[in-house]
Amino acid sequence: MTVLDSPIPRFHLAVPVDDLAAARRFYGDVLGLEQGRSADTWVDWNLHGHQFVTHLAQERAQRTHNPVDGHDVPVPHFGLILSIPAFQGLTDRLRAAGTEFVIEPYVRFEGQQGEQHTMFLLDPAGNALEFKAFADDCQVFAA
């Protein structure tokens, strides 16, 4: 089966960046994403089978924050839900790269429904990313 035959639809997301070289270093070298097609003003990335694109754009939207579990969560943000071992591996990789976290990796809603490991960081253009891992994957959409 190819990714085109995947039973799970893949998303496409494009975000603005103000420096494509910095985006290439962060998404390629720090996060380890495979680069796809590119031009002078954009770069495609393979975000675990999803098409993620960084577009050169000097204008930046204003960000806001919402309180969640005692932290100010940046909005908008995007990211991936990983396995706990993959989350821990990414945490180690980000720390080794000297990444500054908006919200340090921690366990949110510990001992409650929806318990999850989570962390927030910014890419070089200020786009907020969240990576998380659920203790029980069945809790991802639990009400």
N, C-alpha and C positions, 0 to 999 in steps of 0.2 A: 504494500500500500504506500502511495506517495502522500506528501502533505496535501495535495489537491484532493485526495480521497478521504482525508481526515473527517471523522464524524463530528468533530468540534470545529465550528467556524473560527477562522483566524481574524484578528482585528487588524486594522490599519490606523495608525495614529501619526500625525505630523505635528511637530512642535517647533517653535521659533528658537533660533540660536543667534548670537551676535558674532560668533567666531567659529568657522567650520574646522579650523585646525585644532582648536581646543575641544570641540565636540568629538573629533576623530580620536584624540588622545583619551578623553574620558570614556566614551562608549566603546572604542576599540581596545585600548590598552588597559584601562582600569576595570571596566565591566566585562571585557573579553568578548564583546559581540562581533560577529562576522559582518564585515561591510559588504554591501551589495553594489548596485549601480550608484553612480554619482555624477554630478555636474558642478559647475562653478558655484551654484547657489543651493545645493541640497546633497544629502547623502542618505541612502537607504541602509537600514540595519536589520539583521535577523535577530529579533528579540524573542528567542525560544520559539521560533516558528511563526511569529507575528511580524508584520511589516511595519517597522518604526522608521520614521523619516525625520531628519533634522534639516530644517529650512532656514537659510540665512534671512534674518529679519531684524532690523534695528529697533523697531517699535516693540515695546513690552507692555503687556496688560498688567494692571495692578493686581496684586495678590491679596487675599484675605486669609483669615485663620478661623477655624472652628474648634471649640473645646471638645476633646475626646479623652476620657480616662485621665484627666488631669494634665493633658498636654495641649498645646496650641498647634493643631494640625493645619499645615498649609493647604490652601485651596486656590487653584486647581492642583492636582497631583495625579500621577499614574505610576504603575509598577506591575509587579508580578506576584502571584501566590506561588511560593516554592515549597519543597519538602523541608523539613527541619534540618536535615544534614546539608542541603543546598543553601539554606538561609545562613547556617553557621559558616559554611565555606565562603559565601559572599561577604559576610561580616568580616572574616579574617582577611580576605582580599582587599576590602575597602580600608580596613585599619592599616594594613601594610602599605597602602598607597597614600596614607596620611589624610584620608577623607575626613572632613569636618561634618558631623551629623547635625541636622536640625533637631531631630529627636534620636537620641542614642538607642541602639538596639536594646529592647527589653520585652518582657512578656506582658501583654495587655490583657485585661479582664481575667487575670490569673485566678483559677479555681471556679470560674463562671462559664456560662454558655458563651461560646465564641472565643474562648481563650486562644491567643495567637501571639507569636513572636512578631515584632514589627520594628521597623527603622525608617527614618526619613532623612533624605539628603538632597542637596541641590546639585544639578549639573553646572558646568562653568557658565552657562547663560542664565542661571537662576531658575530653571525648571525644577519643580519639586518632584521627587520620586519616592515611592513607598514600596518596600519589599516586605512581605509577610509570609508566615508559615503557621498553619493551624495545628494545634495538638491533635485534633480530630477533624479530618477533612470534611466530614459530614456537617460540620458546624459553619462552613463558609456562608451558606444562605439561611442559617437557622434564624427564626424570628424571636 
